Amino acid sequence: MTGGAPLVHIVTGGTGAGKTSYARQLASELSGVSFSIDDWMVRLFWMDSPQPISFEWTMERIARCEAQIRHEITALMRLNVPSVLDLGFTKAAHRTAFAEFALTLGATARLHWLDIPADERWRRVEGRNRSRSETYALDVDRGMFDFMETEWESPTPDEMAALNGQVVG
């Protein structure tokens, strides 16, 4: 499987960049499977979440989801089916960890960076909150958006090169 078309596609970008829509479209084009962390969290855990939401509580459950997603990716690799990952990937280390995981399976990974300006992303988030469109998972308020902006690490040129990255935007 190494050397061929990437079988693990890592979709990254700031909040509201369009990661979920892009991941679904890419999975369809590749005849692959898209994994969206928001879908997993909403279906499995949000109904039981403490109020107010705890960062630690959330991160523990995200880790559980990602463990299961890794299991599913492993099964898909055996079938030569691409996986498209919409797991936030706010941090470079998170993106690298999934790329390295792909390598342990004998697969290659490709980074897709949706590079959209913050003002446009906030406009999209407000629209998604209002319309509760197909990619809506939960309301994102300005405080949450701004917090995520402080957490965001844009891919560096070295990371883009290492992960056969492409900028989408």
N, C-alpha and C positions, 0 to 999 in steps of 0.2 A: 504494500500500500504506500510505502514511502516513495517520494518522487513523482507521484501522480497528482491528480487534482486534489486540492485540500478537502478533507472530509470534516473538519471542525472549523466552523466559521464563527469568529468572535466579533460581535457587534457592540460598538462602544460609541458614546457621545454623552453630552450633558443631558440633564433632565429636560424632556420636551423636544429632543432632537429628532424623534421619529424612529427610534430603535425598534419598537415592536412592529410597526407597519413595515419597515424595511426588512426585518427578520422574517416576517410571514411571507412577504413577496419573494425574498431570496430562497426560502425553503421551497416555495412552490416552483420557482424556476429550476431549482436543482433536484427536484423530486426528493427532497429531504424532509427532515422533521425540525420544527422550530420549538425551542424551549424558552418560555418567558417567565422570569422569576415572579413577576407581578401576578400572573395567572396562578402559579403554584401557591403563592402565599395567600391570595384571596380565597382560593378554593379549600385550602387545607387549614389555615390558621386564623385569618382575620376575625372570624366570628367569635373566637375565644380570646381575642387580644385584650390586654389590660387597658384601662383608660385612666390617665393618658397612656399612649403607646410608649413602651420602654425600648430604648435603643438596644439594650442587651437582650431583651426578650425577642426582638425582631431578628437580631443577628444570629441567635442560636437556631431559630427556625429556618432562616435562610441557609445556614450550614447544613441542616438536615435535608432541605430540598436539593442543595447542590450535590450532596452525597448520592442521592437517588438519581439525579440527572447524570452524574458520572456513570452510574451503573447502566442507565439507559443508553448513553453514548457508546459504552463498551459493546452492548448488544448490537447496536446499529453498525458499528465498525465491522463486526463479523459479517454483516450483510452488505457491506460497502455502500451504506446509506449515509449521506451527509447529515450532520447536525448543525443547526444554526442557533447560536446561543445569545439570547437577549437577557443577560443576567446582571445588567447594570454596568459592571466592569469599570467602576469609577477610578480604581487604583491600578497602576501599572503592574504591581505585584500580582493582583488578581488575574489580570489578562495573561501574564507570563505563566502563572500556575496552570491555567487551562491549556495553554499552548504546550507546556511541558507534559501535561497529562496526555494530550494527543500523541506526542512523540512516543510515550511509553506504550501506546497501542499500535505503534508503527504507522501512524497517520501524520499528515501535515495539517497545520492550522493557518488560517488567514484572518488578519485583522481588518475589519471594515469600520472606519471612523466617520461618523456622521458629524461633520464640523459645521455647526450652525451657530450663528451669533446668539448671545444670551437674550437680547431683547426679543428676537424672533421666537426663541424657545419659550420664553415666558408667555408671549402672546398665544402660542399653541397650547400651552398648559391651561391658560384661562379658558380657551375655547373648548378644550377637552373636558374640563370641569363642568362647564355649562351644558354641553351637548351629551355628555356621557356616551360618547361614540364607542365604536367597536373596540378600541384599544384602551378605553377607560377601565381602570382597576380601582382607584381610590382618588379622593380629592387631594390635590397637592396645593397647599396654600403658599403664600409668598415666603413665609418663614422657612418652610421645608425646602422650597426651591433655593433660597439663599444659602441655607445650610449645606445643601448638596453642592452648590457652587464652590464652597470653601473646601470640600472634600475632593473635587474633580481634579484628576491629573491627566492633562492632554498627552497623547502619545508623542514621544520624542522621535526625531528622525531615525535614531538607532533602533528604537522599538518597531517603527514602521518597517524598516529594512529587515529586521530579524523575523518579523511575522508576515512578510510578504504583504504588507498593508496597502490598503487603498483608501483614499479620502473620498467620501461621498458628501455632496453638499451643494 
